[in-house]
Amino acid sequence: MSSTPQSIASTSKPEVQSSLLTQPKSVWAVFFASIIAFMGLGLVDPILPAIAEQLHATHSQVTLLFTSYNAVMAVAMLITGMISSRLGIKWTLLSGIVIIAVFSALGGFSNGIWTLVSLRGGWGLGNALFVATALSAIVSLSNSGTAKAIILYEAAIGLGISVGPLLGGWLGAMSWRGPFLGVAVLMVVAFIGLILLMPKSQQNQQSNQAKTSILDPFRALKHRSLLVFGIAAALYNFGFFTLLAYAPFVMGLDEHGLGFVFLGWGILLAITSVFMAPELQARFGTIKSMCAMLVLFGILLFVMGTWTSSHAVIITCVIAAGALLGNNNTLITTAVMNAAPVQRSTASAAYSFLRFIGGAIAPFMAGKLAEIYNPSVPFIVGGSFVIISVLFLLLNKKHINHVDDVELGH
């Protein structure tokens, strides 16, 4: 079942065309908390080789830190709408922050790879509550329209991901435990910021809506457009998390070096998600722009698979990938928010459930492929999945063409 632009518009509040920077205080509270939350992802990346060495773990075992995180997050996404519709935006966000802080702190004091993998799963539960609610919160609380609100959300992701590795490299050079404990401290800062900056009048905004159930995300996937984007994102995430979870093992850099590489990656991701993606959409349309970015990303992974032994090539490609991923993230998130006539929180939960399944399988698969074959194979396989996601989008183009009728940034 596909949906029409008219049916989508009927479920959304009127788009008020004001400046991106003219937002209520509650939006900025969620924005800054989102930066800190996404710093947690980048903080861990520079210490993956160090964890493997100091905990005497294989590369595939260390990549399970991403697999457990994404697997729990995928399943937990199914209950985020049910929880947020009862607790409200503010308390759902705060609950997620507390869970992240507790499990990241426990991870910092753990002594074995399997304990650490299990605790990362708990971290994924907290992140699911926070991420799904933060996106719908910024979109619903913003006064500048859906497209600009999503750009703001993607900017928070980019800033968090770019600053996180730098801090993670600095803390990780002292001890691999440093970034885990650093995340816990940052979550406390985010908690205090939301308590102080997010008005109480907004905290129960969602409680005025109809209570959602655990079945709502599955019902939402009956809309062909949402299902198509979710499956495409699951396929694309095979490439994304191969880059994120496996590339650090073949760069030949220490914690500081990895931190600077992923800083460059995150800066490009942030800049393109805010400034370049709207221009691409306005000129070429959402679907064409998305497919172009995915094709280029697939080619880039093939280059990494061909010249895996060259540290310079891998480092350059990782940084360059930030530009492609920044564009694609904004484009696909905007498309999902306007894909089907369902509540945005439900659409986000259904889409995220599918995409994080790909994010759960890919890291461990990349590590095992490298162990069984050679270090080049994970990148070749990841690139192949990304290209398959493009073919899947094109084969289902008639079900998703309507998202181009919703302007991005205008």
Secondary structure, DSSP 8 states (H G I E B T S, - for coil): ----HHHHHHHS-------TT---HHHHHHHHHHHHHHHHHHHHGGGHHHHHHHTT--HHHHHHHHHHHHHHHHHHHHHHHHHHHHH-HHHHHHHHHHHHHHHHHHHHT--SHHHHHHHHHHHHHHHHHHHHHHHHHHHHH-SS-HHHHHHHHHHHHHHHHHHHHHHHHHHHHH-THHHHHHHHHHHHHHHHHHHHHS-GGGTTGGGGS----TTHHHHHTTSHHHHHHHHHHHHHHHHHHHHHHHGGGGS---HHHHHHHHHHHHHHHHHIIIIIHHHHHHHH-HHHHHHHHHHHHHHHHHHHHHSTT-HHHHHHHHHHHHHHHHHHHHHHHHHHHTTSSS-HHHHHHHHHHHHHHHHHHHHHHHHHHHHHS-TTHHHHHHHHHHHHHHHHHHHTHHHHGGGGGS-S--
